[in-house]
Amino acid sequence: MSLKGSLQRVDSRQVYDRLDIFRDVGFGQSFGMDLTGDLPQITVSPATQASFADPANYFWTASMPHNERNKGRLDSGQLDAEYTFDNSFFRSVKVGGRYAKRTERDLSNGYNWTALGRGWNGDPQLTYANAAPGDVASHAFKDFFRGNTTLPGNLMFASENLASRFNENRTGLVTAPPAGFCGPATVDDDNNPATPNVASPLYSNCSSKGQLPVTGYGGQFNPDGTLAIRPVGFVLPGDQVNNRTENIAGYALLRFGPEEGARGISGNVGVRVVHIENEGSGFIQQNGGTVFIRDGAQVTLANTFLARGGKADFTRVLPSINLEYSPTDRIKVRGGYNITMDLPSFNALRASGSIGVATTPSQTPGGIGTFNNFTADTGNPLLKPTLSNNVDLSLEYYGRAGTSFHLAPFYKRLTNLPIYALTSRQVTIQFTDGTTENVAASATDYVNSTKAATVKGVEAGGRFFLDMLPGALAGIGFEGNYTFIKSSNPGDVYRDITGAARNDAPLVGLSKHNLNATLLYERNPISLRVAYSWRSRYLLSTNSNGTNGTYTYYSAPGVVTNQDGGQDASTQIALPIYGGNYGSVDAGVRFKVNDQFSFGVQGTNLTAATQRTLMGGYPGGKLVGRSWFQADRRISTGINLAF
């Protein structure tokens, strides 16, 4: 009999500071976009292309900081006992238990988008021609997408130095420029006190005033003198989120099989009992200061925090049985059934979130937007763990040394999957005049799916060497596999381009077709691999930022229709986003000098493959290109020393 145990403590911390600095740049009155080829081709007029080199055409627009200070701890302990049988069909019995407690405290101050000086908010509109020394940098897009697509021109951006200086505290960035730098906000156009003054042209574009002596692009205060930006640091307790998960588990496992040399069924059977307790607390933040027109009246959301928390516990029994039978020395048949459990992430369990409003922008520069719908984005501390019932089979053939083939069908049924979905729920809204209202919000929440998801498929693969060839050629080999997967997740609902709800998307992250092929060479002192991996398109999200908003849907030319058939509202969409077909080539070679020393070279993504994302939800299952990404090739080297 043997006893094994362990104790563990893990502490982790994260410090994260980010600052986005936005600018507007004119793109001319028209441009061309050709989507008929493999990559988009964008063209502009020569005059527009030349304008990108003029700093006076770039307008300082807004800033948005984000800061986090997170810490977590894991304490765990386990104890296992195993008893081994001699000369028996039963080989061993094993029992054990584990306790784990994981806690996390996160401080996050959100994403406080705030306009810089825009003229209408009390500070003048500055351009890159007014940038203080070192605050702006030009970026030349060299060999963009390996030259396979055109760019309208090189562009200017806020410099990395500027963002770094104000990464933790943007106060200096939003300080107003020196008094009178751009002239008065208004001018007396006719020297007549009886007639209204008009806005100064300079106040809306200060390019002619040249560079600022020091950084300061405005937007720190509202016209009424109140602070427009969020204070530096964290506002407690509203910015704090706490999570705790405790896990107590016990198991028993019996291993069995015929004695050595005898044929028969071998395997194991066991059960695990798990008790989980999750607890989360935080605050729902209302995006205060948002001004909009609703029902003909101007209203403003109050800046408030609403406490939120939850606690839930679950006990699950997870059985497992695995069997193996070898009818011959070269053939094995395996089968298994088990139930596995997966816990939601802390991000999904978080009690925090936000409430806001979506508006239709005003057609007047600086004007007030019109109400469209209320929004909510939160986690869910009451989420249940996901359970998966799994059935796996495999038929394996082992020929001569280094040769094998397998065929392995599988089936999984998943319940209580966490879905990041666009739904509708009731929330309480508070306005700056003190009134509150219970309203329906378009909510982006994590919820447990009410319907089971299924995954079924088969994998076929093998490995062999051409060792019948003479000399050095005998080291050539091949290894490969192909997996077919068909999945469904009817609990994951999206809204197509007409606003209709649909639930025919596959499970996130699973491709229908998956292929891996590797050319091998093993012959002392050389070990070489050239591998190709490919997968067909796969679902990324049914609720992606940028494709889950509202828009005006025209069911016929000039006819505006919403998803309910009416003609008085915008259409809510939540288009599914897919990763496109993708394949890449990797290679590596290792040289063994002796038993103590070897060195190698590894290449990744040697073909510089392009990854695409596609939007679904269009008639006839049509997919539309959304974005294109290209990763660099990477070459690495390494040595191994053995003592």
C-alpha positions in Angstrom: 0.0 0.0 0.0 1.2 3.5 -0.8 0.3 7.0 0.3 1.0 10.2 -1.6 0.0 13.7 -0.8 0.8 17.3 -1.6 0.1 20.9 -0.4 0.2 23.9 -2.7 -0.1 27.7 -2.5 0.0 29.9 -5.5 -0.1 33.7 -5.4 -0.4 35.8 -8.5 -0.7 39.5 -9.3 -1.4 41.5 -12.4 -0.7 45.2 -13.1 -2.3 46.4 -16.3 -2.3 50.0 -17.6 -3.6 51.0 -21.0 -4.3 54.3 -22.8 -6.1 54.7 -26.1 -5.7 58.0 -27.9 -8.1 58.5 -30.8 -7.8 60.9 -33.7 -10.0 61.6 -36.8 -8.6 61.9 -40.2 -10.4 62.8 -43.4 -10.7 60.1 -46.0 -11.7 62.3 -48.8 -15.2 62.5 -50.3 -15.0 59.0 -51.8 -12.9 55.9 -51.9 -12.9 52.6 -53.7 -13.1 49.2 -52.1 -12.7 46.0 -54.3 -13.7 42.8 -52.5 -13.6 40.5 -55.5 -10.2 39.2 -54.8 -8.6 37.3 -51.9 -7.9 40.5 -50.0 -9.6 43.9 -50.0 -8.1 46.5 -52.2 -8.7 50.1 -51.1 -8.0 53.1 -53.3 -8.4 56.9 -52.9 -7.7 59.9 -55.1 -4.2 61.3 -55.3 -5.4 64.4 -53.5 -6.7 62.3 -50.6 -3.5 60.3 -50.5 -1.4 63.4 -50.3 -3.6 64.8 -47.5 -2.4 61.9 -45.2 1.0 63.6 -45.0 -0.5 66.9 -43.7 -0.7 67.0 -39.9 -3.4 69.7 -40.2 -5.8 67.0 -41.5 -5.6 64.9 -38.2 -7.9 66.0 -35.3 -7.3 65.1 -31.7 -10.5 63.3 -30.8 -10.7 61.4 -27.5 -8.8 59.4 -24.9 -9.7 56.2 -23.0 -7.7 54.8 -20.2 -8.0 51.4 -18.5 -6.2 50.2 -15.4 -6.3 47.0 -13.5 -4.7 45.8 -10.2 -5.6 42.2 -9.7 -4.4 39.5 -7.3 -5.4 35.9 -6.7 -4.5 33.0 -4.5 -4.9 29.2 -4.8 -4.6 26.9 -1.7 -4.9 23.2 -2.4 -4.1 19.9 -0.8 -4.6 16.3 -1.8 -4.1 12.8 -0.4 -4.1 9.5 -2.4 -3.9 5.9 -1.1 -3.3 2.9 -3.4 -3.4 -0.8 -2.6 -2.0 -3.3 -5.1 -3.2 -6.9 -5.5 -0.9 -9.8 -6.2 -1.8 -12.6 -8.5 -5.3 -11.4 -9.0 -7.6 -10.2 -11.8 -8.0 -7.0 -9.8 -4.7 -5.1 -10.0 -5.2 -2.2 -7.6 -7.7 0.0 -5.9 -7.1 3.7 -5.4 -8.9 6.3 -3.3 -8.2 9.9 -2.6 -9.4 13.4 -1.9 -8.6 17.0 -2.8 -9.5 20.4 -1.4 -8.9 23.6 -3.2 -9.8 27.2 -2.5 -9.3 29.9 -5.1 -9.9 33.6 -4.4 -9.5 36.6 -6.6 -9.8 40.3 -6.0 -9.9 42.5 -9.1 -9.8 46.3 -9.3 -10.8 47.7 -12.7 -11.8 51.2 -13.6 -13.5 50.4 -16.9 -13.0 52.2 -20.2 -13.6 55.9 -19.7 -13.9 57.2 -23.2 -13.8 61.0 -23.0 -13.6 63.7 -25.7 -10.5 65.8 -25.9 -11.0 69.5 -26.9 -13.7 69.5 -29.6 -14.8 73.1 -29.6 -18.3 72.3 -28.4 -17.1 71.1 -25.0 -15.3 74.3 -24.0 -11.7 73.6 -25.3 -10.6 74.3 -28.8 -10.2 71.6 -31.5 -6.5 70.9 -32.0 -4.9 69.1 -34.9 -1.6 67.3 -35.3 -0.2 70.5 -36.6 -0.6 71.8 -33.0 1.1 68.7 -31.4 3.7 69.3 -28.8 7.2 68.1 -29.8 7.4 64.3 -29.8 3.6 63.7 -29.4 3.0 62.5 -33.0 4.7 59.9 -35.0 4.4 58.8 -38.7 4.1 55.1 -39.4 5.1 53.6 -42.8 3.3 50.4 -43.5 6.2 48.4 -45.0 5.5 45.2 -46.8 1.9 45.3 -45.7 0.4 41.8 -46.1 3.5 40.9 -48.0 2.5 43.5 -50.6 -0.6 41.5 -51.6 -2.9 44.4 -50.9 -2.7 48.1 -51.4 -2.9 50.9 -48.8 -4.2 54.4 -49.4 -1.1 55.8 -47.7 1.1 56.0 -44.6 -0.5 57.6 -41.6 0.2 59.6 -38.4 -0.6 58.4 -34.9 -0.2 59.6 -31.4 3.3 58.6 -30.4 4.2 55.7 -28.1 6.1 58.2 -26.0 2.9 60.2 -25.5 0.8 57.2 -24.4 3.6 55.9 -22.1 3.9 59.3 -20.3 0.1 59.4 -19.5 -0.5 55.6 -19.2 -1.4 55.7 -15.5 -2.6 59.3 -15.2 -3.9 61.1 -18.3 -4.5 64.5 -16.5 -1.6 66.2 -18.4 -3.0 64.9 -21.7 -6.4 66.5 -21.2 -5.2 69.8 -19.8 -6.5 72.8 -21.7 -4.0 74.5 -24.0 -2.7 77.9 -22.9 -5.3 80.6 -22.6 -5.8 82.4 -25.9 -3.7 79.9 -27.8 -6.5 79.5 -30.4 -8.4 82.7 -30.0 -11.8 83.3 -28.3 -14.5 80.6 -28.4 -16.8 83.2 -30.0 -16.2 86.4 -32.0 -18.3 89.6 -32.2 -18.9 89.5 -36.0 -20.4 92.9 -36.3 -19.4 94.8 -33.1 -23.1 95.0 -32.3 -23.9 93.9 -28.7 -27.5 93.4 -29.6 -26.8 90.5 -32.0 -25.4 87.1 -31.0 -21.8 86.3 -31.5 -20.7 83.5 -33.7 -18.3 80.6 -33.1 -14.7 81.5 -33.9 -13.4 79.5 -37.0 -10.1 79.1 -35.2 -11.8 77.5 -32.2 -12.8 74.6 -34.5 -9.4 74.2 -36.1 -6.3 75.6 -34.6 -3.8 74.4 -37.1 -2.6 77.9 -38.1 -1.4 78.5 -34.5 1.5 76.0 -34.8 2.9 73.7 -32.1 1.9 73.7 -28.5 4.8 74.4 -26.1 3.7 71.5 -23.9 1.2 68.6 -24.1 -2.4 69.5 -23.4 -5.3 68.7 -25.8 -8.3 69.7 -23.6 -11.3 67.9 -22.4 -10.6 67.8 -18.7 -13.6 69.8 -17.7 -17.2 70.2 -19.0 -18.3 73.7 -20.1 -20.0 74.1 -16.7 -16.7 73.5 -14.9 -17.3 70.0 -13.7 -14.7 67.3 -14.2 -15.3 65.5 -17.5 -12.8 62.7 -17.0 -12.8 59.9 -14.5 -10.5 60.6 -11.5 -7.2 58.8 -11.4 -7.1 55.4 -9.7 -10.0 53.3 -8.5 -13.4 54.3 -7.0 -14.1 51.9 -4.2 -16.0 49.8 -3.7 -17.5 50.2 -7.2 -14.4 49.2 -9.1 -13.8 46.0 -7.0 -14.9 42.5 -7.9 -14.4 39.5 -5.6 -14.6 35.8 -6.5 -14.2 32.7 -4.5 -14.4 29.1 -5.5 -14.1 26.1 -3.1 -13.8 22.6 -4.4 -14.0 19.4 -2.3 -13.6 16.1 -4.2 -13.2 12.5 -3.4 -12.7 9.5 -5.7 -12.3 5.7 -5.9 -10.8 3.8 -8.8 -10.5 0.1 -9.4 -8.0 -1.2 -12.0 -8.5 -4.7 -13.4 -7.2 -7.1 -16.1 -6.0 -10.6 -16.8 -2.7 -11.7 -15.5 0.4 -11.3 -17.6 0.3 -13.3 -20.8 -3.4 -14.0 -20.7 -6.0 -12.4 -23.0 -9.0 -10.7 -21.8 -10.7 -7.4 -21.0 -8.7 -4.9 -18.9 -9.4 -1.4 -17.8 -10.7 0.6 -14.8 -13.9 1.8 -13.3 -14.3 4.7 -10.9 -16.3 7.5 -9.6 -15.6 11.1 -8.4 -17.9 13.1 -6.2 -17.3 16.9 -6.4 -18.8 19.6 -4.3 -18.3 23.2 -5.6 -19.2 26.5 -3.9 -18.9 29.7 -5.9 -19.4 33.2 -4.5 -19.0 36.6 -6.2 -19.6 40.2 -5.4 -19.3 43.4 -7.3 -21.1 46.4 -8.6 -23.1 47.2 -11.8 -21.9 50.6 -13.0 -24.3 52.9 -14.8 -22.5 54.8 -17.5 -23.3 58.2 -16.1 -23.1 61.5 -18.0 -24.7 60.1 -21.1 -27.0 62.7 -22.5 -29.7 61.8 -25.1 -33.1 62.6 -26.4 -35.9 60.2 -25.3 -39.6 60.8 -26.1 -38.7 64.3 -27.2 -37.0 65.2 -23.9 -33.4 65.6 -23.1 -32.3 63.2 -20.3 -29.0 62.2 -18.6 -28.0 59.0 -17.0 -26.8 59.3 -13.4 -23.3 58.1 -12.4 -24.2 55.3 -9.9 -23.1 51.9 -8.7 -25.6 49.1 -7.9 -24.3 46.4 -5.5 -24.6 42.9 -6.9 -23.6 39.5 -5.6 -24.5 35.8 -5.6 -23.6 32.5 -4.1 -24.3 29.0 -5.4 -23.2 25.5 -4.6 -23.3 22.3 -6.6 -22.6 18.6 -5.9 -22.0 16.3 -8.9 -21.3 12.6 -9.3 -18.9 11.8 -12.1 -18.6 8.1 -13.0 -16.0 6.7 -15.4 -15.3 3.3 -17.1 -12.6 2.5 -19.6 -12.2 -0.9 -21.2 -9.5 -2.4 -23.4 -9.3 -5.7 -25.3 -6.6 -7.1 -27.5 -7.8 -9.9 -29.8 -4.3 -10.2 -31.2 -0.8 -8.8 -30.4 -1.3 -6.1 -33.1 -4.9 -5.0 -32.5 -6.4 -3.2 -29.6 -10.0 -2.2 -29.1 -10.7 0.5 -26.5 -14.0 2.0 -25.3 -14.9 4.4 -22.6 -17.7 6.3 -21.0 -17.4 9.1 -18.5 -18.9 12.3 -17.3 -16.6 15.3 -17.0 -17.2 18.7 -15.5 -15.9 22.1 -16.4 -16.2 25.2 -14.3 -17.0 28.7 -15.7 -14.2 31.2 -15.8 -14.0 33.9 -13.2 -14.7 36.4 -16.0 -18.0 34.6 -16.7 -18.8 34.4 -12.9 -18.0 38.0 -12.2 -20.8 39.9 -10.4 -19.8 43.3 -12.0 -20.9 44.9 -15.2 -22.4 48.0 -16.8 -25.6 49.6 -17.8 -25.8 52.1 -20.6 -27.8 53.4 -23.6 -27.4 53.0 -27.3 -28.2 56.1 -29.3 -28.5 57.2 -32.9 -25.9 60.0 -33.4 -27.1 63.5 -34.2 -26.6 64.7 -37.8 -25.4 68.0 -36.2 -21.7 68.0 -35.2 -21.6 68.0 -31.4 -25.4 67.4 -31.3 -27.2 65.1 -28.8 -28.0 61.6 -29.9 -31.5 60.1 -30.0 -32.4 57.2 -27.8 -32.4 53.7 -29.4 -32.3 51.2 -26.5 -30.8 50.6 -23.1 -27.9 48.1 -22.8 -26.4 45.9 -20.1 -23.2 43.8 -20.0 -22.5 41.7 -16.9 -21.3 38.3 -15.7 -23.3 35.8 -13.7 -22.1 34.5 -10.3 -24.9 31.9 -10.3 -23.6 30.0 -13.3 -23.7 26.2 -13.1 -20.8 24.0 -14.1 -20.9 22.4 -17.5 -21.3 18.6 -17.6 -20.3 16.5 -20.6 -21.4 12.9 -21.1 -18.6 11.3 -23.3 -18.5 8.1 -25.2 -15.3 7.2 -27.0 -14.3 4.1 -29.0 -11.1 3.3 -30.9 -9.7 0.6 -33.1 -5.9 0.5 -33.2 -3.5 -1.5 -35.3 0.2 -1.8 -34.4 2.4 -3.2 -37.2 6.1 -3.4 -37.1 8.0 -1.0 -34.9 7.1 2.6 -35.5 3.9 1.8 -37.5 0.4 2.3 -36.2 -3.1 3.2 -37.4 -6.3 4.1 -35.5 -10.0 4.9 -36.1 -11.8 6.6 -33.2 -15.4 7.7 -33.2 -16.7 9.8 -30.3 -19.9 11.4 -29.0 -20.4 14.1 -26.4 -23.5 15.7 -24.9 -22.9 18.9 -23.0 -25.4 20.5 -20.6 -25.4 23.9 -18.9 -22.8 25.4 -21.3 -22.1 29.1 -20.5 -23.4 31.2 -23.4 -22.3 34.7 -24.0 -25.5 35.8 -25.6 -27.5 38.8 -26.5 -30.8 38.7 -24.6 -33.3 41.0 -23.1 -33.8 41.6 -19.4 -35.2 44.2 -17.0 -32.8 46.7 -15.4 -33.3 49.7 -13.2 -32.2 53.0 -14.7 -31.5 56.1 -12.7 -31.4 59.6 -14.2 -29.6 62.7 -12.9 -33.0 64.3 -11.8 -33.3 61.5 -9.3 -36.0 59.5 -11.0 -35.7 55.8 -11.7 -37.4 53.5 -14.2 -37.5 49.8 -14.7 -36.8 49.2 -18.4 -36.0 46.4 -20.8 -32.4 46.4 -21.8 -30.6 44.6 -24.6 -28.3 42.5 -22.4 -25.0 40.9 -23.2 -24.8 38.3 -20.4 -23.4 34.9 -19.5 -26.2 32.4 -19.0 -26.4 28.6 -18.8 -27.8 27.2 -22.0 -31.2 25.6 -21.4 -30.6 23.2 -24.3 -28.0 20.5 -24.6 -25.2 20.8 -27.1 -23.9 17.7 -29.0 -20.5 16.9 -30.5 -20.0 13.8 -32.6 -17.3 12.8 -35.0 -14.5 10.4 -35.9 -10.7 10.6 -36.1 -8.6 8.5 -38.4 -4.8 8.6 -38.3 -1.6 6.7 -38.5 2.2 6.7 -38.5 4.7 4.7 -40.5 8.4 4.7 -41.6 9.8 3.6 -45.0 12.3 1.4 -43.2 12.3 -1.0 -46.1 14.3 1.6 -48.1 18.1 1.3 -48.2 20.6 3.4 -46.2 19.7 6.9 -45.1 16.3 6.7 -46.9 15.0 4.3 -44.2 14.6 7.2 -41.8 11.8 8.8 -43.9 8.3 8.6 -42.2 4.9 10.1 -42.2 2.4 10.9 -39.4 -1.1 12.3 -39.9 -4.6 12.4 -38.8 -8.0 13.7 -39.9 -10.9 14.5 -37.6 -14.5 15.1 -38.7 -16.7 16.9 -36.1 -20.4 17.8 -36.3 -21.6 19.9 -33.5 -24.8 21.7 -32.6 -25.6 24.2 -29.8 -29.3 25.1 -30.0 -29.1 27.1 -26.8 -26.7 29.7 -28.4 -29.0 32.2 -30.1 -28.0 34.9 -32.6 -29.9 37.4 -34.6 -29.5 37.4 -38.4 -29.3 40.5 -40.6 -33.1 40.8 -40.6 -33.2 40.7 -36.7 -34.7 37.2 -36.7 -33.6 34.9 -33.8 -31.7 31.7 -34.9 -30.1 28.8 -33.1 -28.4 26.9 -35.8 -24.8 27.8 -35.0 -22.2 25.1 -34.2 -20.3 24.9 -30.9 -17.7 27.7 -30.4 -14.2 26.8 -31.4 -14.9 23.5 -33.3 -14.1 23.0 -37.0 -16.0 20.4 -39.1 -12.8 19.3 -40.8 -9.3 19.1 -39.1 -6.1 17.8 -40.7 -2.6 17.4 -39.5 0.2 15.9 -41.7 3.8 15.6 -40.7 6.8 14.5 -42.8 9.3 12.7 -40.5 13.0 11.9 -40.7 14.7 10.0 -37.9 18.3 8.9 -38.6 21.1 9.6 -36.2 22.3 12.3 -35.8 19.3 14.1 -37.5 15.7 14.4 -36.4 13.5 16.4 -38.7 9.8 17.4 -38.8 7.8 19.3 -41.5 4.2 19.7 -40.3 1.1 21.1 -42.0 -2.0 21.8 -39.9 -5.3 22.9 -41.4 -8.8 23.4 -40.1 -12.1 24.5 -41.7 -14.1 27.5 -40.5 -15.1 27.6 -36.9 -17.4 29.8 -34.7 -15.8 32.5 -32.7 -18.8 34.2 -31.2 -22.6 34.8 -31.6 -22.3 38.1 -29.8 -19.3 40.1 -31.0 -18.6 43.7 -30.4 -19.3 45.6 -33.6 -21.9 43.1 -35.0 -24.4 43.2 -32.2 -25.8 46.6 -32.6 -28.9 48.1 -34.3 -29.3 49.4 -37.8 -31.9 50.4 -40.3 -33.1 47.3 -42.2 -34.7 47.9 -45.6 -36.9 45.0 -46.6 -37.5 46.7 -49.9 -36.1 49.9 -51.5 -37.2 52.8 -49.3 -39.1 50.5 -46.9 -37.7 50.4 -43.3 -38.8 47.3 -41.4 -37.9 46.0 -37.9 -37.8 42.4 -36.8 -41.3 42.6 -35.5 -42.6 43.7 -38.9 -43.2 47.3 -37.8 -41.8 50.4 -39.4 -41.0 52.4 -36.3 -37.8 51.0 -34.8 -34.3 49.9 -35.7 -33.4 46.3 -36.1 -31.3 44.5 -33.5 -28.7 42.1 -34.8 -26.1 39.8 -33.3 -24.3 38.2 -36.3 -22.2 35.1 -35.7 -18.5 35.6 -36.4 -16.4 32.7 -37.8 -12.7 32.1 -38.1 -12.1 31.2 -41.8 -10.3 28.1 -43.2 -6.7 28.3 -42.0 -3.6 26.3 -42.6 0.0 26.8 -41.6 3.4 25.0 -42.0 5.9 24.5 -39.2 9.3 22.8 -39.5 12.1 21.8 -37.2 15.4 20.0 -37.3 17.6 18.8 -34.4 21.2 17.5 -34.6 22.5 15.2 -31.9 26.2 15.7 -31.5 26.5 13.1 -28.7 24.5 11.8 -25.7 25.1 15.1 -23.8 24.8 17.8 -26.5 22.3 18.5 -29.2 21.0 21.7 -31.0 18.1 22.6 -33.2 16.3 25.1 -35.4 12.5 25.6 -35.3 10.4 27.5 -37.9 6.8 28.6 -37.2 4.2 29.7 -39.7 6.6 29.5 -42.6 4.0 30.3 -45.2 2.9 33.5 -43.4 -0.7 32.3 -43.6 -3.6 34.8 -43.5 -6.3 34.3 -41.0 -9.8 35.6 -41.9 -12.9 36.3 -39.9 -16.3 36.1 -41.5 -19.8 37.3 -40.6 -22.8 35.0 -40.9 -26.5 35.6 -40.6 -27.0 36.5 -44.2 -29.6 34.9 -46.6 -28.7 31.5 -47.9 -26.0 31.0 -45.4 -23.7 33.5 -47.2 -20.6 34.6 -45.3 -19.1 38.1 -45.6 -15.5 39.0 -45.0 -15.0 41.0 -41.8 -11.3 41.1 -41.0 -7.9 39.7 -42.1 -4.8 39.0 -40.0 -1.4 37.8 -40.9 1.2 36.6 -38.4 4.9 36.8 -39.0 7.2 33.9 -39.6 9.2 33.0 -36.6 12.6 31.2 -36.4 14.1 30.0 -33.1 17.1 28.0 -32.1 18.0 26.1 -29.0 20.5 23.7 -27.4 20.1 20.8 -25.1 22.8 19.9 -22.5 22.6 16.7 -20.4 24.8 16.2 -17.3 
